Amino acid sequence: MPELGLLKSLLDEVGIACEIRNEASYPNFPGAAFQPEIWVVEEKDYAKACEIRDASQFSPSAGTSALTSESPKEIRRNRIWFGLVGLLMVVFAVAAAFGYASSGDPVRVLFAFLFGPLGALFVWLSLFGWRNAGVER
């Protein structure tokens, strides 16, 4: 994300050691849990880094939804949709497993093994994936 690179260069200019984490995984796994974050190496520099961040008009909490321009309302909506889609996938996987038990069709097992964990992942993301987004649970 360009904002983090700019903030890192500002911190480097004043001699605050920092690093960007999760930069490589962000395009593959969108969501707050995988967003790039800037980490200050020395704890004593943290307060100064926060002042620089705030003075340069960065979000008050780096690595959260403000950097992705998502409002809390949009985040809440995304969490609800992820949860509903995940629950639908889990229901579909259970139905496929029951269908396999009654018919013996091996394709239904594939659907059960595919949609069950995928649905569980979506439900998990809806509950915990946006944990840093500042949205009340």
Phi and psi in degrees as a GROMACS rama.xvg file:
@    title "Ramachandran Plot"
@    xaxis  label "Phi"
@    yaxis  label "Psi"
@TYPE xy
-64.3243  -31.2556  PRO-2
-62.5231  -40.7642  GLU-3
-69.1576  -37.6054  LEU-4
-63.3334  -40.1358  GLY-5
-66.7337  -43.4466  LEU-6
-63.695  -39.6759  LEU-7
-62.2352  -41.6469  LYS-8
-67.0122  -35.8898  SER-9
-64.1559  -41.8189  LEU-10
-68.7289  -37.5359  LEU-11
-63.7542  -36.1254  ASP-12
-61.5869  -34.7087  GLU-13
-94.6267  5.30075  VAL-14
86.4567  20.6256  GLY-15
-95.6746  117.758  ILE-16
-74.0101  128.551  ALA-17
-150.138  165.32  CYS-18
-144.704  153.505  GLU-19
-100.908  127.363  ILE-20
-113.885  157.244  ARG-21
66.2603  18.0442  ASN-22
-68.0416  -37.3011  GLU-23
-77.3113  -27.3722  ALA-24
-89.2307  -13.1241  SER-25
-59.1506  -46.8424  TYR-26
-66.311  -27.4788  PRO-27
-81.7166  -32.2331  ASN-28
-132.004  83.3272  PHE-29
-68.0663  150.932  PRO-30
132.531  158.912  GLY-31
-60.2741  -34.0124  ALA-32
-66.146  -22.7205  ALA-33
-115.855  9.22848  PHE-34
-70.03  148.709  GLN-35
-61.666  143.07  PRO-36
-132.189  148.522  GLU-37
-102.657  129.924  ILE-38
-117.359  130.897  TRP-39
-86.2557  129.038  VAL-40
-70.2299  -48.28  VAL-41
-96.2169  129.818  GLU-42
-62.9837  -32.7702  GLU-43
-66.1528  -22.0177  LYS-44
-89.2183  -5.29659  ASP-45
-61.5552  -47.2017  TYR-46
-61.6976  -43.2487  ALA-47
-63.5756  -39.713  LYS-48
-64.3077  -38.4832  ALA-49
-64.4408  -39.6546  CYS-50
-62.6463  -42.8043  GLU-51
-65.5811  -42.7469  ILE-52
-60.0268  -46.8843  ARG-53
-67.6404  -37.4146  ASP-54
-68.7629  -27.4978  ALA-55
-95.3684  16.9747  SER-56
63.069  37.1737  GLN-57
-88.5001  166.572  PHE-58
-62.0171  152.846  SER-59
-67.474  -14.5725  PRO-60
-136.966  94.7162  SER-61
-60.224  141.124  ALA-62
87.5227  9.76118  GLY-63
-114.515  -167.723  THR-64
-62.6409  -25.7294  SER-65
-63.6563  -29.9485  ALA-66
-74.2042  -22.0988  LEU-67
-97.8485  5.61711  THR-68
59.1363  30.1322  SER-69
-97.895  131.248  GLU-70
-80.8187  162.364  SER-71
-57.4316  -31.9959  PRO-72
-66.2325  -42.631  LYS-73
-65.5178  -38.5115  GLU-74
-65.0924  -44.0155  ILE-75
-60.3297  -42.5718  ARG-76
-63.0081  -43.338  ARG-77
-63.0469  -40.5069  ASN-78
-62.766  -41.0129  ARG-79
-64.9914  -44.5058  ILE-80
-65.2931  -42.162  TRP-81
-60.5887  -41.9635  PHE-82
-64.5359  -43.6273  GLY-83
-65.8251  -43.4093  LEU-84
-64.0056  -40.9684  VAL-85
-62.9688  -44.4542  GLY-86
-63.699  -38.8547  LEU-87
-62.8868  -41.306  LEU-88
-64.3972  -40.8826  MET-89
-64.9188  -42.7716  VAL-90
-62.114  -41.5431  VAL-91
-63.3961  -39.1499  PHE-92
-66.7792  -40.5351  ALA-93
-65.6994  -41.929  VAL-94
-62.6262  -39.1188  ALA-95
-66.1327  -38.0989  ALA-96
-66.3447  -42.3585  ALA-97
-65.271  -37.0794  PHE-98
-63.3145  -37.8478  GLY-99
-65.9851  -39.8354  TYR-100
-62.9815  -34.0132  ALA-101
-89.0346  -30.1559  SER-102
-109.389  -25.2168  SER-103
79.1102  12.7339  GLY-104
-74.4471  117.162  ASP-105
-67.1519  -20.105  PRO-106
-65.6093  -32.6948  VAL-107
-66.0719  -31.7042  ARG-108
-65.7914  -40.9004  VAL-109
-59.5995  -45.5563  LEU-110
-62.0167  -41.2288  PHE-111
-63.8689  -43.6383  ALA-112
-73.6085  -24.8294  PHE-113
-81.8117  -51.1562  LEU-114
-81.04  -25.3638  PHE-115
-62.346  -60.7587  GLY-116
-65.0257  -35.2356  PRO-117
-65.6587  -42.1516  LEU-118
-63.9892  -40.8456  GLY-119
-62.96  -38.1368  ALA-120
-62.9854  -42.8623  LEU-121
-63.6144  -41.773  PHE-122
-64.113  -42.4884  VAL-123
-60.592  -43.7283  TRP-124
-62.6855  -38.0042  LEU-125
-67.4625  -30.6132  SER-126
-87.5592  -40.7211  LEU-127
-122.456  -12.3406  PHE-128
-67.6765  -29.308  GLY-129
-107.048  39.2588  TRP-130
-65.6383  -25.9097  ARG-131
-97.985  12.3236  ASN-132
-84.3155  -3.34329  ALA-133
74.6759  22.483  GLY-134
-104.111  131.856  VAL-135
-66.3349  139.916  GLU-136
